[in-house]
Amino acid sequence: MRLLGAAGMACLLAACSTPGTRVILLPQADGRPSAVVVRTDDGEETLSVPFQRATASVRARGAPTVDKADPEQVRAGNRFLFDLLPPAPQEFVVYFDRGGLALTPASRKAMNEAIAAARLRNGGEIVLTGHTDTVGSASRNDELSRQRALQVRQLVLDQVFPLSRIEVVGRGERDLAVKTPDEVDESRNRRVTIEVR
């Protein structure tokens, strides 16, 4: 669950149970850290640990009070909200031959699996992020990574997936899968990640 989703759902979890506001920080689906700031007129607190809870009472002045909620009680008491959560994003990776836009043969299977996963989701979206190795200039690699993502987009479109539900991003040689010095030919860096959400 993304931070906004976690924070938004957290606000719903207990806002109606007491006069005031209660926010519970839920864990991200992928385990990444997240945080939310809870402010009142008299102060603020930052929640950065899953299931931390901030309570701001309309009767008491001061910053919100912070404690830790019991995860099982939160889930049991708000099951209907947890049932509304979308499934966690899935990630697939396809790889490219050196210096070009041709997918490796094994990558076609991963791409087909990604499309099938997106079709199973109600309103499923695909985010394509292109990457390169460190061979060549940064500007050339930025363009090449975008071209790779656009190439995968076309392959997805050929499978009759809606264009409006595909996002394309080029990251060049930033975010290397395998850290290398400049001008290193590393096949695992020549890729497009396909995030299905």
C-alpha positions in Angstrom: 0.0 0.0 0.0 1.4 3.4 -0.8 1.9 6.1 1.8 -1.1 8.1 0.8 -3.3 4.9 0.9 -1.8 4.0 4.3 -2.4 7.4 5.7 -5.8 7.7 4.2 -6.9 4.4 5.5 -5.3 5.1 8.8 -7.5 8.2 9.2 -10.6 6.2 8.5 -9.6 3.4 11.0 -10.7 5.2 14.2 -11.8 8.7 13.3 -15.4 7.8 14.1 -14.8 6.0 17.4 -13.9 8.9 19.7 -14.4 12.7 19.5 -11.3 13.9 17.7 -8.9 12.2 15.3 -7.0 9.0 15.4 -4.4 8.0 12.8 -2.8 4.6 12.6 0.2 4.1 10.3 -0.2 0.8 8.4 2.8 -1.1 6.9 3.5 -0.8 3.2 2.7 -3.9 1.2 6.3 -4.2 -0.1 7.8 -3.6 3.4 9.3 -0.2 2.5 9.5 2.4 5.3 6.9 5.1 5.3 5.8 7.9 7.6 3.0 10.4 8.2 2.9 13.7 10.1 -0.2 14.3 12.3 -0.7 18.0 13.2 -3.0 19.8 15.5 -3.2 23.5 16.3 -0.8 22.9 19.3 1.8 20.5 17.9 2.7 17.6 15.6 3.9 14.0 15.8 5.5 11.9 13.1 4.5 8.2 12.9 7.2 6.1 11.2 6.7 2.6 12.7 3.9 0.4 11.4 0.9 0.4 13.7 2.0 3.5 15.6 -1.1 5.5 16.6 -1.6 9.2 17.1 -4.7 10.5 18.9 -5.8 14.1 18.9 -8.7 14.8 21.2 -11.0 17.7 20.7 -11.2 18.1 24.5 -7.5 18.2 25.2 -5.0 20.8 24.0 -1.5 19.9 22.9 0.3 17.7 20.4 -1.3 14.3 19.5 -0.5 11.5 21.9 1.4 8.5 20.3 1.2 4.9 21.3 1.2 1.5 19.4 -2.0 -0.2 18.3 -2.3 -4.0 18.4 -2.1 -5.1 14.7 -4.6 -8.0 15.2 -7.1 -5.7 16.8 -6.7 -3.1 14.1 -7.3 -5.8 11.4 -10.2 -7.5 13.2 -11.9 -4.2 14.0 -11.6 -2.9 10.5 -11.8 -6.0 8.3 -14.1 -4.3 5.8 -11.5 -1.6 5.1 -8.7 -4.1 4.7 -10.9 -6.0 2.3 -11.1 -2.8 0.1 -7.3 -2.7 -0.3 -6.1 -3.4 -3.9 -3.7 -6.3 -4.3 0.0 -5.5 -3.9 1.8 -4.4 -7.1 3.6 -7.1 -9.0 6.9 -6.5 -10.7 8.3 -8.2 -13.8 11.6 -7.5 -15.6 12.4 -7.9 -19.3 16.0 -7.6 -20.7 17.5 -6.3 -23.9 20.3 -7.2 -26.2 23.3 -4.9 -26.0 22.9 -1.4 -27.3 19.5 -2.0 -28.9 15.7 -2.4 -28.5 15.4 -6.2 -29.1 14.1 -8.2 -26.1 16.0 -11.3 -25.1 14.0 -14.5 -25.9 13.4 -15.3 -22.3 12.0 -11.9 -21.7 9.0 -12.4 -23.9 7.6 -14.9 -21.5 8.0 -12.5 -18.5 6.2 -9.8 -20.6 3.3 -12.1 -21.4 3.0 -13.0 -17.7 2.9 -9.3 -16.8 0.1 -8.6 -19.3 -1.9 -11.6 -18.0 -1.5 -10.3 -14.4 -2.7 -6.8 -15.4 -5.7 -8.2 -17.1 -6.7 -10.1 -13.9 -6.9 -6.8 -12.0 -10.0 -4.7 -12.2 -8.7 -1.5 -13.9 -5.1 -2.8 -13.8 -2.4 -0.4 -14.8 1.1 -1.0 -16.1 4.1 1.2 -15.4 7.1 0.6 -17.7 10.5 1.9 -16.5 13.4 1.7 -18.9 17.0 1.3 -17.8 20.4 1.0 -19.5 23.9 -0.1 -18.6 26.6 2.5 -18.2 28.0 2.2 -21.7 27.6 5.5 -23.6 26.7 9.0 -22.5 24.1 9.8 -19.8 22.0 11.7 -22.3 22.1 8.8 -24.9 21.2 6.3 -22.2 18.3 8.5 -21.0 16.9 8.4 -24.5 17.7 4.7 -25.0 15.9 3.7 -21.7 12.8 5.6 -22.8 12.9 4.0 -26.2 13.1 0.6 -24.6 10.1 1.4 -22.4 8.2 2.6 -25.5 9.2 -0.6 -27.3 7.7 -2.7 -24.5 4.6 -0.4 -24.5 4.1 -1.2 -28.1 4.3 -4.9 -27.4 1.7 -4.5 -24.6 -0.5 -2.5 -27.0 -0.2 -5.3 -29.6 -1.8 -7.5 -27.0 -4.8 -5.2 -26.9 -4.1 -3.6 -23.5 -5.6 0.0 -23.2 -3.1 2.7 -23.8 -4.7 4.9 -21.2 -3.6 2.4 -18.5 0.1 2.4 -19.4 2.7 4.8 -18.1 6.2 5.0 -19.6 9.4 6.3 -17.8 13.0 6.3 -18.9 15.7 6.2 -16.1 18.8 5.8 -18.2 21.8 4.5 -16.2 20.3 5.7 -12.9 19.0 2.9 -10.6 21.3 0.2 -11.8 20.3 -3.3 -10.9 24.0 -4.2 -10.7 26.3 -1.3 -9.6 29.1 -0.8 -12.1 31.6 1.9 -13.0 31.1 3.9 -16.2 31.4 2.2 -19.6 30.6 -1.3 -18.2 28.5 -3.7 -20.4 26.2 -5.3 -17.8 23.3 -7.3 -19.3 21.2 -7.1 -16.1 21.1 -3.3 -16.2 19.6 -3.3 -19.8 16.1 -3.8 -18.7 12.5 -2.5 -18.5 10.7 -3.1 -15.2 7.0 -3.8 -15.6 5.0 -2.8 -12.5 1.5 -4.1 -12.5 -0.8 -2.4 -10.1 
